[in-house]
Amino acid sequence: MAGAILGGWLGDRYNLVKVKVAFFLAAALSISLLGVNSPMPVLYLLIFVAGATTIGTQILLYAGAAQLYGLSVRSTGLGWASGIGRNGAIVGPLLGGALMGMQLPLQLNFLAFAIPGAVAALAMAVHLASGRRAAVVRTA
């Protein structure tokens, strides 16, 4: 909840795409650091940041999709965004089971889960660097 509220406030105040890049980076970094042997307070902080930024970023992506699509196709665009986004709920446990089956070190397991956040941060950074606002999709 904290990530959604903070992300929404920052997205309104600054630039939504910049906030998404920062949240994706924070998520990838915090998840990758969970595999490091840290003191308990640091571990709790990393868990809080990972949870807040992953859930917060998902909600920010919905806000970005709502800005992308025109009114006549907005529900379809958000439905597709939500449907595609749910793939992580399917692939995540499968990846976790595969990683456990490979008996990799704990650090590598967390790095594997941090990769999608890093890729998403890169994608949002490329979108930001393109300098274009999202084109609104309109229907005739």
N, C-alpha and C positions, 0 to 999 in steps of 0.2 A: 504494500500500500504506500509506503514511504517513497519508493521509486516512482510510482505513477504520479503522486502528488507533486513531488519535486521536479520530475521530468516535465510535467504539464506546465508548471509555473515557469521553469527555465525556457521551455519551448515557446511560450507566449512572450516572454520577456526578451529573449535573444532570437536565435534562429533554430527552428525545429530540427533541421538536418544536422547542424553542428551539435546539438544536444544528443541526437541519436548516435553520432560518431563517438562522442565522449562516453556515452553510456555503454555502447558496444565495446569500446576499449577497456573501460572499467570492468565490465563483465568478464571479458577474456583474461585480463590480468588477474582479477581476483580468483577466478576459477582455476587458472594455472598455478597460482600460489597456494591453493588448498592442498596440493600434494607435498608441500614443503613442511618439514617438521617445525611447527611454530608454537610459541606459547599459547595457552588457552585463550587469553583475551584477544590476541591477534587473530587466532583462528575464528573466534566468534565475529570479529569485525569483518573478516574476509567473507564469511558466510552471509552476513547481513548485506554487504556490498554486492555480492554475487546475486543474491535473491532480489534485492531492490533494483538492480540494474537490468537483470534479465526480464523480470516481470514489467518493470517500468518501460523498458525499450519496446516490448511487445505492444503495450498500450500506445506508445508514441508512434509505432508503425501504423496502427489503425488510424490515428489522427492524420498522419501523412497521407494515407490512402484516401481518407475522406476529402482531403484538400486536392488530391490528384484528379478525382473523377467528378464529372459534372453531375448535377442534381438528378438527371433522368437515368443515369446508370450507376449512381453511387452505391446503392444497395447491392448490386451485382458485383461491383469492384470490391467492396468490403467483404462480401461473401467469399469471393475467390481468395482474397488476402487471408481471411480467417482459415479457410480450408487448406490452403498451402502451408500456412503457419502451423497447423495442427500436425503436419508431417513430423515435426520434431518430437511430438508426444509419442509417435509410433517408432521413429528411428532411434530415439534416445535410449530406451530400454534395450533395444536390440543391440545397439553399439556397446552399451554397458555389459551385456551378457557376453558378447564376442570378446571384449577386452578382458573380462574376467577369465574366460576360457583360454585366452592366450597366456595368462599368468604373467603379465607385464608388471614392471614396478609401478607402484601407486602413482608416482609423479607423472609417468607417461599416460596413465589413464586420465588424469585431470588435464593434461596438455591436449589430449585428443578431444575432450569436451570443450576446451577453450578455442579450438580451431574455428568452428562456425562463427563465434563472436568476432574473431579477428577478420575473417573473410567478410562478414557483414559490415564491420567498421571500414574496411577497405572499399567496399561497394558504395557505402554512404559518402565516403571521402571523395570518390571519383564523381559521384553525383553532385557533391558540393563544388568540386573543382570545375565542373562543366560550366558553372556560372549561370545556368538556366534555371528558371523556376519551373516547377512541374507543369507540363502542358495539361490543360484541362481537356478531358475527353468529352466531346459533345456529340449528341445524336441529332439528326435532322428531323 
